[in-house]
């Protein structure tokens, strides 16, 4: 099922939860993913997003990938986190670079671009949590390399950015960012930690 183009899919953007989205949530949680807690109702609130896109397959109408734009007061008013609560459903996860690029093409067409069109933030960033049991940067490197090949306006940062208010590992994540307005990242100047500083932090609780 990984031989596809963006034209094989459609997306729906949600601003409030509804029965259709809750069915998607139910399918997501049924996997038992290591990050599954993030998609439960208290951690994924559609209403907190400036649009949350779910991509569906045109023939089967099954969910494929999802993610939203998020600020909710955590960042300056002109900054937002993109691909917040990003999740690819198991059947559609790429294993090779070619498959990952295909997935990013779908994400760009059906999540990134349509959400950008209905928002006007000066800078977006997308972050990825490091696996607790396998603190390797290998997958992160492949993730951002394939993403930026498809989305060349985005670029990676060497350090980790804080994504929640606690000073624990889970609240500092690898990230890429896209400056819509030149100079915004320098003006924002967010606090970051190096990989060596990150590994010294307490893990934190789920």
C-alpha positions, -999 to +999 in steps of 0.1 A: +000+000+000+030+023+000+030+029-038+009+061-040+008+098-048-009+127-029-038+125-054-048+092-039-059+110-007-081+137+007-080+156+040-105+171+064-095+200+088-112+199+122-115+228+147-137+209+171-139+172+180-168+152+165-179+116+160-158+113+129-126+124+145-133+104+177-134+073+155-099+083+141-087+087+177-100+053+186-081+037+157-050+055+167-051+044+203-058+008+194-022+004+181-007+008+216+020+030+202+048+041+226+035+077+223-002+066+225-008+086+257-003+118+237-034+111+216-058+105+245-086+131+250-067+151+277-035+153+256-050+159+221-077+185+222-088+196+187-101+229+201-066+239+212-054+238+176-055+264+148-068+236+126-061+198+128-059+179+095-067+142+091-057+126+058-079+098+044-075+073+015-099+081-013-110+045-019-111+030+016-116+063+035-093+049+062-072+075+081-036+077+069-018+105+088-028+135+109-014+166+126-023+201+135-010+237+142-007+245+179+002+275+200-023+278+229-002+304+247+029+283+249+048+304+224+049+340+212+017+350+193+036+348+159+051+314+165+033+280+162+041+244+164+033+225+132+026+188+128+015+188+165+004+154+175+017+141+142+008+104+137+011+080+108-011+050+109+008+017+109-002+006+074+011+038+059+045+041+076+074+041+053+105+021+060+128+033+032+139+068+022+118+066-009+087+056+011+094+083+037+096+109+009+063+097-005+048+101+030+061+136+033+046+145-001+012+134+013+018+153+045+029+185+026-001+184+003-027+175+029-015+188+062+013+214+059+001+234+029-037+235+037-030+245+074-005+272+062-032+287+040-056+293+069-030+306+093-005+335+092+022+328+117+057+342+111+074+309+120+065+273+124+085+245+140+079+208+141+095+187+169+101+150+176+105+133+209+135+110+213+127+075+221+132+066+258+147+032+253+167+040+222+182+075+225+196+074+190+196+103+165+196+079+136+159+080+130+157+117+136+183+123+110+164+103+084+132+120+094+144+156+089+165+147+058+135+132+040+112+160+052+135+188+041+140+171+007+102+174+001+098+207+021+129+227+014+117+258+033+122+239+065+156+234+081+169+215+112+184+228+143+213+211+161+198+214+196+165+206+213+137+230+220+113+230+250+078+218+242+063+217+276+070+237+308+090+210+328+128+207+326+128+170+319+139+150+288+104+145+275+099+183+273+129+189+251+127+177+215+146+177+183+131+202+158+130+217+124+116+252+116+103+273+087+107+310+088+078+326+069+091+360+078+129+363+076+146+369+109+119+356+131+139+328+146+167+351+156+142+375+171+124+347+190+157+333+202+141+303+220+160+285+248+175+253+236+197+225+251+225+205+235+223+167+231+249+164+259+228+187+282+196+168+274+210+134+284+218+148+318+182+158+325+157+136+344+134+115+322+101+128+334+068+110+338+042+102+311 
